[in-house]
Amino acid sequence: MEQRISLITLAVDTIDRSAAFYTALGWQEEQSPDGIAAFNLLGQTLGLYPKAMLARDMGLDETGIGGFSGITLAHNVPAKEDVAPLYDAALAAGARAIKPPQDVFWGGHIAYFADPDGHVWEIAWNPFSPLGPDGAFQWSGA
Amino acid sequence: MEQRISLITLAVDTIDRSAAFYTALGWQEEQSPDGIAAFNLLGQTLGLYPKAMLARDMGLDETGIGGFSGITLAHNVPAKEDVAPLYDAALAAGARAIKPPQDVFWGGHIAYFADPDGHVWEIAWNPFSPLGPDGAFQWSGA
């Protein structure tokens, strides 16, 4: 298996509400069939997909989707002072606060919020892994 | 917020077991501090992180992490016949079967499995969104 992720799918209750959250943060939605939403990232796509359809695709009961399975999506920023404004913008767009911006023991500065469906985002400044010119992230080993 | 995800973190019970699963699929682990594991992808990193540490970072009780929150990670492949061997390799490496390779209504061919911690992967062939030369994925709109 090559080392890449093509598509990250987030199960959502209401496509319109969830798509509005990401567009409020400045993201551009792609053309998609009715009932789903897609946002192209760097070399991959984030898809919003109704919970009931994901359950059907996976052969699950819809009630089997819920809670927090321990996946977080981090959006890294170039500077420490970039964390707070993004966190504030997310809350203003309807995110649920989890952890306000703060310094962490390993030397970074981070915040956590949950999107309208409970999917967890971390906004992070990591001084040991600067972002590439296109925003690409690469682990530094630190 | 720019349209990118820097780091995807998967909470795991045992780093060694979980890292062994991904290395068995051919992935190369990066240098990391003890107790965590990192795999660089295209412009982002997949991190394995102990459930207890993620809970502490987020200010949660560890028992608050579990179940299936509805995030799936898709790995797309260039050809329909690439799906089954990857699915078989994942099961051989310790994945739990969810859905064996099959044609789906929208014209693709997919399979689902869960990694040793229950994180859900989709192996997909999507004839409408061919992969770029470096394996990058971009939503076609279909």
Chai-1 contact restraints between the chains, C-beta under 6 A:
chainA,res_idxA,chainB,res_idxB,connection_type,confidence,min_distance_angstrom,max_distance_angstrom,comment,restraint_id
A,M1,B,L25,contact,1.0,0.0,6.0,A-B,restraint_1
A,M1,B,G26,contact,1.0,0.0,6.0,A-B,restraint_2
A,M1,B,L86,contact,1.0,0.0,6.0,A-B,restraint_3
A,E2,B,G135,contact,1.0,0.0,6.0,A-B,restraint_4
A,Q3,B,W27,contact,1.0,0.0,6.0,A-B,restraint_5
A,Q3,B,F39,contact,1.0,0.0,6.0,A-B,restraint_6
A,Q3,B,L41,contact,1.0,0.0,6.0,A-B,restraint_7
A,R4,B,L41,contact,1.0,0.0,6.0,A-B,restraint_8
A,R4,B,L42,contact,1.0,0.0,6.0,A-B,restraint_9
A,R4,B,G135,contact,1.0,0.0,6.0,A-B,restraint_10
A,I5,B,L41,contact,1.0,0.0,6.0,A-B,restraint_11
A,I5,B,L73,contact,1.0,0.0,6.0,A-B,restraint_12
A,S6,B,A74,contact,1.0,0.0,6.0,A-B,restraint_13
A,S6,B,H75,contact,1.0,0.0,6.0,A-B,restraint_14
A,S6,B,N76,contact,1.0,0.0,6.0,A-B,restraint_15
A,S6,B,F137,contact,1.0,0.0,6.0,A-B,restraint_16
A,L7,B,A74,contact,1.0,0.0,6.0,A-B,restraint_17
A,I8,B,L73,contact,1.0,0.0,6.0,A-B,restraint_18
A,T9,B,T72,contact,1.0,0.0,6.0,A-B,restraint_19
A,L10,B,I71,contact,1.0,0.0,6.0,A-B,restraint_20
A,A11,B,G70,contact,1.0,0.0,6.0,A-B,restraint_21
A,L25,B,M1,contact,1.0,0.0,6.0,A-B,restraint_22
A,G26,B,M1,contact,1.0,0.0,6.0,A-B,restraint_23
A,W27,B,Q3,contact,1.0,0.0,6.0,A-B,restraint_24
A,E30,B,W139,contact,1.0,0.0,6.0,A-B,restraint_25
A,E30,B,G141,contact,1.0,0.0,6.0,A-B,restraint_26
A,Q31,B,G141,contact,1.0,0.0,6.0,A-B,restraint_27
A,A38,B,W139,contact,1.0,0.0,6.0,A-B,restraint_28
A,F39,B,Q3,contact,1.0,0.0,6.0,A-B,restraint_29
A,N40,B,Q138,contact,1.0,0.0,6.0,A-B,restraint_30
A,N40,B,W139,contact,1.0,0.0,6.0,A-B,restraint_31
A,L41,B,Q3,contact,1.0,0.0,6.0,A-B,restraint_32
A,L41,B,R4,contact,1.0,0.0,6.0,A-B,restraint_33
A,L41,B,I5,contact,1.0,0.0,6.0,A-B,restraint_34
A,L42,B,R4,contact,1.0,0.0,6.0,A-B,restraint_35
A,L42,B,G43,contact,1.0,0.0,6.0,A-B,restraint_36
A,G43,B,L42,contact,1.0,0.0,6.0,A-B,restraint_37
A,G43,B,G43,contact,1.0,0.0,6.0,A-B,restraint_38
A,G43,B,A136,contact,1.0,0.0,6.0,A-B,restraint_39
A,Q44,B,F137,contact,1.0,0.0,6.0,A-B,restraint_40
A,T45,B,F137,contact,1.0,0.0,6.0,A-B,restraint_41
A,T45,B,W139,contact,1.0,0.0,6.0,A-B,restraint_42
A,K51,B,G70,contact,1.0,0.0,6.0,A-B,restraint_43
A,M58,B,I98,contact,1.0,0.0,6.0,A-B,restraint_44
A,M58,B,Y112,contact,1.0,0.0,6.0,A-B,restraint_45
A,G59,B,K99,contact,1.0,0.0,6.0,A-B,restraint_46
A,I65,B,F68,contact,1.0,0.0,6.0,A-B,restraint_47
A,I65,B,G70,contact,1.0,0.0,6.0,A-B,restraint_48
A,G67,B,G67,contact,1.0,0.0,6.0,A-B,restraint_49
A,G67,B,S69,contact,1.0,0.0,6.0,A-B,restraint_50
A,F68,B,I65,contact,1.0,0.0,6.0,A-B,restraint_51
A,F68,B,S69,contact,1.0,0.0,6.0,A-B,restraint_52
A,S69,B,G67,contact,1.0,0.0,6.0,A-B,restraint_53
A,S69,B,F68,contact,1.0,0.0,6.0,A-B,restraint_54
A,S69,B,S69,contact,1.0,0.0,6.0,A-B,restraint_55
A,G70,B,A11,contact,1.0,0.0,6.0,A-B,restraint_56
A,G70,B,K51,contact,1.0,0.0,6.0,A-B,restraint_57
A,G70,B,I65,contact,1.0,0.0,6.0,A-B,restraint_58
A,I71,B,L10,contact,1.0,0.0,6.0,A-B,restraint_59
A,I71,B,I71,contact,1.0,0.0,6.0,A-B,restraint_60
A,T72,B,T9,contact,1.0,0.0,6.0,A-B,restraint_61
A,L73,B,I5,contact,1.0,0.0,6.0,A-B,restraint_62
A,L73,B,I8,contact,1.0,0.0,6.0,A-B,restraint_63
A,A74,B,S6,contact,1.0,0.0,6.0,A-B,restraint_64
A,A74,B,L7,contact,1.0,0.0,6.0,A-B,restraint_65
A,H75,B,S6,contact,1.0,0.0,6.0,A-B,restraint_66
A,N76,B,S6,contact,1.0,0.0,6.0,A-B,restraint_67
A,L86,B,M1,contact,1.0,0.0,6.0,A-B,restraint_68
A,I98,B,M58,contact,1.0,0.0,6.0,A-B,restraint_69
A,K99,B,G59,contact,1.0,0.0,6.0,A-B,restraint_70
A,Y112,B,M58,contact,1.0,0.0,6.0,A-B,restraint_71
A,G135,B,E2,contact,1.0,0.0,6.0,A-B,restraint_72
A,G135,B,R4,contact,1.0,0.0,6.0,A-B,restraint_73
A,A136,B,G43,contact,1.0,0.0,6.0,A-B,restraint_74
A,F137,B,S6,contact,1.0,0.0,6.0,A-B,restraint_75
A,F137,B,Q44,contact,1.0,0.0,6.0,A-B,restraint_76
A,F137,B,T45,contact,1.0,0.0,6.0,A-B,restraint_77
A,Q138,B,N40,contact,1.0,0.0,6.0,A-B,restraint_78
A,W139,B,E30,contact,1.0,0.0,6.0,A-B,restraint_79
A,W139,B,A38,contact,1.0,0.0,6.0,A-B,restraint_80
A,W139,B,N40,contact,1.0,0.0,6.0,A-B,restraint_81
A,W139,B,T45,contact,1.0,0.0,6.0,A-B,restraint_82
A,G141,B,E30,contact,1.0,0.0,6.0,A-B,restraint_83
A,G141,B,Q31,contact,1.0,0.0,6.0,A-B,restraint_84
